[in-house]
Amino acid sequence: MNAILRLIFPATPSGAGTSWLLLAARIVFGTLMMTHGIAKWQHFATLSATFPDPLGLGSRTSLVLAIFAEVVCALGFITGTLYRLALVPMIFTMCVAFFSVHGGDPFAAREPAMLYLTVFVLLWIAGPGRYAADNLIARRLNR
C-alpha cells in the first residue's frame, strides 16, 4: 500500500526550476485538452448520436467518457490533484483517438493525438513537481 501511495503522492518533489516548468506544461496542455472537452460538452446533444464508439459502449457513453477525461481529469492534471490518476484516462483517450478512432486516417490527422499522448506519458513519468495539490496531500500523509 505504501508503494502505491508513494507513486500517487510523491514525497520528494522536483527542484524549483523544474517544478515551474512542469507547472507551465500542466497549465498549457491541460487547458488545451479542456478546450476539446468543453467543445464536446457544448455540442453534446448533436455529438451523442454520432460520436465514435471504438470500445462498443455506445456513442453517448463514449462521449461522456471523453468529456470526463478531457475536462474533469484535465482539471486534476492542471491543479496537480490526484495527478497520476487523472492522467490515466487522458492517456487512454489519446491512445483510443490515435490507434482506433483516427487509425485509418493520414498521419497529419492522427498527429495531435500522438502529441498529447507523448506529452501526457512524459509528464506522468516526470510527476507533478513541487507546485501541485498532491504535494500538500503527501505532506499530510507523511506526518
C-alpha positions as CSV (number, residue, x, y, z in Angstrom):
1,M,0.0,0.0,0.0
2,N,2.9,2.4,0.8
3,A,4.4,1.9,-2.6
4,I,1.1,2.8,-4.3
5,L,0.7,5.9,-2.1
6,R,4.3,7.0,-2.9
7,L,3.6,6.5,-6.6
8,I,0.4,8.6,-6.5
9,F,1.7,11.2,-4.0
10,P,5.5,11.6,-4.5
11,A,7.2,12.6,-1.2
12,T,10.2,14.4,-2.8
13,P,9.0,17.0,-5.3
14,S,11.3,18.2,-8.0
15,G,13.5,21.4,-7.7
16,A,12.0,24.8,-8.1
17,G,13.1,25.4,-11.7
18,T,11.9,22.0,-12.9
19,S,8.7,22.5,-10.9
20,W,7.9,25.8,-12.6
21,L,8.4,24.1,-16.0
22,L,6.2,21.2,-15.0
23,L,3.5,23.7,-13.8
24,A,3.7,25.6,-17.1
25,A,3.3,22.3,-19.0
26,R,0.4,21.3,-16.9
27,I,-1.4,24.6,-17.4
28,V,-0.7,24.8,-21.2
29,F,-1.5,21.1,-22.1
30,G,-4.3,20.8,-19.6
31,T,-6.0,23.9,-20.8
32,L,-5.6,22.9,-24.4
33,M,-7.1,19.5,-23.6
34,M,-10.0,21.2,-21.7
35,T,-10.9,23.2,-24.8
36,H,-11.5,19.9,-26.7
37,G,-13.7,18.6,-23.9
38,I,-15.6,21.8,-23.4
39,A,-16.4,21.9,-27.1
40,K,-17.7,18.3,-26.9
41,W,-19.7,19.2,-23.8
42,Q,-21.3,22.2,-25.6
43,H,-22.3,20.1,-28.6
44,F,-23.3,17.1,-26.5
45,A,-26.8,16.8,-28.0
46,T,-25.5,16.7,-31.5
47,L,-22.4,14.6,-30.9
48,S,-24.0,12.0,-28.7
49,A,-25.7,10.3,-31.7
50,T,-22.6,10.3,-34.0
51,F,-19.6,10.2,-31.6
52,P,-17.2,7.4,-32.4
53,D,-17.7,4.2,-30.4
54,P,-14.5,2.2,-30.7
55,L,-15.0,0.3,-27.5
56,G,-18.6,-0.8,-28.2
57,L,-20.0,1.2,-25.2
58,G,-22.4,3.3,-27.3
59,S,-21.8,6.8,-28.7
60,R,-23.3,8.6,-25.8
61,T,-21.2,6.7,-23.2
62,S,-18.0,7.1,-25.3
63,L,-18.7,10.8,-25.4
64,V,-19.3,11.1,-21.7
65,L,-16.0,9.3,-21.0
66,A,-14.1,11.5,-23.4
67,I,-15.6,14.6,-21.8
68,F,-14.7,13.2,-18.3
69,A,-11.1,12.7,-19.5
70,E,-10.8,16.0,-21.3
71,V,-12.5,18.2,-18.7
72,V,-12.5,16.7,-15.2
73,C,-9.2,14.8,-15.5
74,A,-7.6,17.8,-17.2
75,L,-8.6,19.9,-14.3
76,G,-6.9,17.5,-11.9
77,F,-3.9,17.5,-14.1
78,I,-3.7,21.3,-14.1
79,T,-4.0,21.6,-10.4
80,G,-1.9,18.6,-9.6
81,T,-4.8,16.9,-7.8
82,L,-4.6,13.1,-8.0
83,Y,-2.2,13.9,-10.8
84,R,-1.1,10.5,-12.0
85,L,-4.6,9.1,-11.6
86,A,-6.0,12.0,-13.6
87,L,-3.5,11.3,-16.4
88,V,-4.6,7.6,-16.9
89,P,-8.0,8.5,-18.6
90,M,-6.3,11.2,-20.6
91,I,-3.6,8.9,-21.8
92,F,-6.2,6.2,-22.6
93,T,-8.4,8.6,-24.5
94,M,-5.4,9.7,-26.6
95,C,-4.5,6.1,-27.3
96,V,-8.0,5.4,-28.5
97,A,-8.0,8.5,-30.6
98,F,-4.6,7.7,-32.2
99,F,-4.9,4.0,-32.7
100,S,-8.6,3.4,-33.2
101,V,-10.7,6.5,-34.0
102,H,-8.1,8.0,-36.4
103,G,-6.3,4.7,-37.0
104,G,-7.1,4.7,-40.7
105,D,-6.6,8.5,-41.2
106,P,-3.4,10.0,-42.6
107,F,-0.7,10.8,-40.0
108,A,-1.5,14.5,-40.1
109,A,-5.0,13.8,-38.7
110,R,-3.5,11.5,-36.1
111,E,-0.7,13.7,-35.1
112,P,-2.5,15.9,-32.4
113,A,-3.5,12.7,-30.5
114,M,0.1,11.5,-30.7
115,L,1.5,14.8,-29.5
116,Y,-0.9,14.8,-26.5
117,L,-0.2,11.2,-25.8
118,T,3.6,11.8,-25.8
119,V,3.4,14.8,-23.5
120,F,1.0,13.1,-21.1
121,V,3.2,10.0,-20.8
122,L,6.3,12.1,-20.3
123,L,4.5,14.2,-17.7
124,W,3.2,11.1,-15.9
125,I,6.8,9.8,-15.6
126,A,8.1,13.2,-14.5
127,G,5.5,13.7,-11.8
128,P,3.6,16.9,-10.9
129,G,6.6,18.9,-9.5
130,R,6.6,21.0,-6.3
131,Y,3.6,23.2,-7.2
132,A,0.8,20.6,-7.1
133,A,-2.0,19.9,-4.7
134,D,-0.7,16.3,-4.4
135,N,2.3,17.7,-2.5
136,L,0.0,19.1,0.2
137,I,-1.7,15.7,0.4
138,A,1.7,13.9,0.5
139,R,2.9,16.1,3.4
140,R,-0.2,15.3,5.4
141,L,0.1,11.6,4.7
142,N,3.8,11.6,5.7
143,R,3.0,13.1,9.2
